Amino acid sequence: MLISADKVEEGRALVSAAKAARQARDAEEAARLAEIRDAGAIPDECGPDIVPAPARGGFVLHRNVELLPVGTDKVEAVHRGYGGRAAIRTADVFDRMIAAALRRKRPCPLTPGQIAMGRRYSNLVELAASDGTKLSRLDSSGGGGDSMDWMDRHLDIGRELDVLRKRIGLGVAMAVRRVRPTVRGADQRGPIMDRVLVDMVCLKGCALEDVLLGHGWKKNGQTYDAVTHALSEALDRMIGYSGKETS
């Protein structure tokens, strides 16, 4: 059976097109993988001991700094990282707030003390949520001599959480009556409670706009400023400030 020259050329064109499409897909996949590897690359300041892990997610550099006395009335900040290297830690919602503020060239909406309290609260909740299983220790020998110590620590964590949650209170962070209906949004489903606001930000890592949208509120300058102010006040109460706000 004879095949015409036109059919031969058509077949060659199809093969060429398929080859070009495959090469384009391979190049796209290679670029995607390279982008993932670059995103998970470890900065040179950390040294070679930290393994790149794209699944780790976003992280920030952490430097252990110690203040040492210089002379009689001065101090100097000295980096105390192992071998002069920096460490890394997982980026959280507060790091995103700081980065967003830097991009806009505006001050961070929360003070360092408020951010530290938010992280403290998150760490305590994570510790309290553990199942109570006594973890083995590399330096332990034989019987369980520190089981009561673990229970004491667990009780201390629970007591500190109780104090913090009482300080947060059962108040309303954003009351419906204080915001005009046209500002709230058509889908607004009710007030945002203080405890819900703190838990969504500190525990779930929600941005403030996510808190607003999750409650059906419009995201605009007025509502964003109001929810930011409410979070600042709640964190101040958790710190122990009962009067004047710190931000």
N, C-alpha and C positions, 0 to 999 in steps of 0.2 A: 504494500500500500504506500503510495507516494504521498508525501506531505509537502504542501506548497511552501514556497519561501516566506509568504506572509505569515503562515502559521508558525514557522520556525522563529521568525523575528518576534512574533507575539509571545511565544514561550520564553524566549530569552529576556524580553522586557519584564515578564512576570517574575522570573527568577531574580533578575537584577533588583526589582522593586522589593521583593521579599528580603533579599540580602541587605538592602539599604535600611529597611524597616527594622530588621534584627539588630543591625549595627547601631541604629538610633536608640533602640531600647537598651542595648548594652551600655551605651554611653550615658544614657539617663540614669540607669541603675548605678553605674560607677560613680557618677556625680552625687547621687543621693547617699551612697555609702561613705564617700569622702566627706560630705557635709556632716554626717553623723559622727565620724571619727574625729573631725575637727572640733565638733561641739563637746566631745568628751575628752579632749586632750588636756593633759595636766600641765599647768604653767611651769616654767623652768625654776621658779622660786621654790617649788615643792620638792625638787630633787627626783631621782628615778625610782624611789621606793613605793610611791603610790601608783597603782596600776590604772591605766585609762579604762573607764567603764561607761560606755554611752548610756546604759540602762540606769546609771546612777541618777541621772537627771541634772538639773541645775545645781550649781554649787558656788560658794564664795570662798575666797582666801581668808584664812584665820591666822593671825600672828599673835603669839604669846609675848606680851610686853610686860616688863617689870620696871618699876620706878626705883632707881638707885640714887642715893644722896650724892651730891656733888658739892664739895665745900661744906659750908655751914648752913646755907639757906636756899640751896637750889637742888633740884632733882633732874635726872636725865632718864628718858625712856629708852630702855635697852631691849632688843629683841632676844628672847630666850628660847627660840625654837631649836629642836635637835639639829645640830650641825648648821645652825643659822638658817634652817629651812622653814618655810611656811606650811601650815596644814590646810586642809579644806573641810568644810562642813556643808551640809545640804542647805540650799537656799530656801527660805520660807516666805510667807506672805509679807513679813515686815521688810525683808530684803527687796521685795518687789516694790513696796511703797517707797523705800529710799531711792531705788533706781529710777522710779517714775518721777519723783521730786527732782532728782538731779537732771533728768532729761528736760524737765520744764523750767529748770533753774529757779526752783522755788524751795523753801524750807520743807523738811519732812513734816507731815501732819502730826506725828507723834514724837514725844521726847525720848531720849535714850532710856530714861528710867521707865517710861511706859512700855517701851518695846521689851526691855528686860523682864518686866512683870508679865507681859503677854507670853513670852517664851517660858518663863518659870511656870506659869499656869499650865501651859501645854505639856511640859515635861512631867509635872506632877500627875496630871490626868493619865498620861501614858504609863507611868510607873504604877499608879493605882489600878489600872486596868489589867495588869499582869495577873496570871492565874494563880499566883501564890506558890508555884513550884520552886523549891529551893534549888538554885543553880549550883552546879559543882564548881569548885574553885581549884585552880592549879596548885595553890599553895596549901590546900587543906590536906590533912592526913587523918584517915580513919573516920571516926564517928562524927555525927552532926553536932558540933559544938556551937555553931552560930545560928541555929534555928530560931532561938528566942531573940537574937539580935535582929534577924530578918523581920520577925513579927513586930518588934518594937519600931523598926524603921517604917514598916507598912502602916502601923497605927499613927506614927508621926505624920506620914504623908496624908493620911485620911483627915487628921485633925487640921493640918494646914489648908487642905482643900475646903474643908467646912468653913474655916475662917474667911477664905477668899470669896467663897460663894455667898456667904452672908453679907460681905462687903459689897458685892455686886448688887445684891438685893433683887426684889421682884418688881422693880419699877418699870416704867415705860420709857424706852429710849427715844422713840419718836411717836408722840401722841397724835392721833388723827385730828383732834380739835385744834391743834396748833398750826396745822398746815392747810392751806386753802385746797378745796377739792380739785381745782384746775391744776394745782401743782402736784398733788398726790398721784394722779393718773387714774384712768378709767378702770383699771383692773386692781386698784389698791384694795387689799384684803384685810386691813386692820393695822393696829399699832405694831411696832417692832419693840420687843421686850429687851431689857438690858442683858439678861442672861443669854438670850438667843443671839443677840448681837456679838457678845464676847465669845461665845462658843463657836459661832460661824467663822469668825475671823481667826481666833487663836487655835482652835482645834481642827477645823475643817479647811483652813487656809483660804477662805473666801475673801475676795477683794470687797471693798465697801460698796462698789456698784453692784456686785453680785448679791449682797444683802438687800439692797434696795429692790432690784429686779426680782429677787426671790420672794419678796413680799408684795409684789405687784405695784411698787412705787415707781414713779418716773425718776430717771437719773438726770438731774440738772444741778446747777450750781447751788440752789437753795437746799435741796434735799441732801446733796453730797456733803455740804458744810454741816448740816444738822446731824447727820449720822456720824461724821468725823468727830464733832464736838461731843456727842453722846458716848462714843467709844473712849475718847480721852478722859472724860469724867469717870467712867466706870473703871478704867485702869488706875486712875488716881486714887479712887476709893480702895481698890485692891492693895495699892501700895501702903495706904494708911492716911492719905490726905483727906480730911473731912471738910475742909473749907475751900480755900482759894485753889483754883485749878493751876496746873503747872505748864500748860501750853495754850 
